[in-house]
Amino acid sequence: MRLLTYNIHKGIGGRDRRYRLERIVEVIEDQNPDIIFLQEVDRDVRRSRHDDQPRLLAERFHAEHLFQQNVRLKDGGYGNLVLSRWPFVGKHQVSLQLNRKKPRGAQIVVIDTPEGQLQAVNCHLGLAERERHWQVARLLEHPLFRESSHLPLLIAGDCNDWRNTLAAAELGRQGFQLATGPPSRFRSFPAYMPLGALDKAYFRGDIAIRAAHVIRTALTKCASDHLPLVIDFHLNGAGGTK
């Protein structure tokens, strides 16, 4: 099974600043993922031609979908989007906003995969280190997270974790392993010359990570300001280990 996580920057290229959602679609199609986590997805915003990106992407990929608008603008807003080849049997949205900082959120879904049920979390964390640690702690302690936390678990998204401190803190203490290490192999931002491993994936429970890699192509270097991250995995220990 394959999960792709990608901060699509509203479909606006990281260098040419042009809105081209079709480039994002092509990047995703090239990887043929089963589960898609997207961050910075626009809906009804002028800069992206007032497109309803969640609807357009869900229709394009014939996918189950869940959109979480975190940031409200004068016209429309943007947030996180989960797309899945397989049905959701549970879905929740959690606010991770700290005080008056920029609104952030996480989506918690339980997906009925061919290998069993999987709890998966799509997140976009804040820019300050203290904020990120608070957000992870809030997520892991949230009742909506804990109600299905006995299942195999994947957490992925734009973590903004420049110093790579989350894995050894709250996540590590609750038994999560980093699927995207060492960080030097997973630099994803900025797309045209990656310096930081900001897009990460963590797992816990009966999951075998088969492969994890950042997609570096001519297209991904211009489609967004982040590179996409792909995780290949199995449940119940099938398919070997990382």
Secondary structure, DSSP 8 states (H G I E B T S, - for coil): -EEEEEE-GGGB-TTT--B-HHHHHHHHHHH--SEEEEEEEEES-GGGTT-BHHHHHHHHHT-EEEEEEEEE-SS-EEEEEEEESS-EEEEEEEE---TTS---EEEEEEEEETTEEEEEEEEE--SSHHHHHHHHHHHHH-HHHHTTTTS-EEEEEE---TT--STTTHHHHTT-EESS-SGGG---BSTTS--B--EEEEEESSEEEEEEEE---TTHHHHSSS--EEEEEEETTTT---
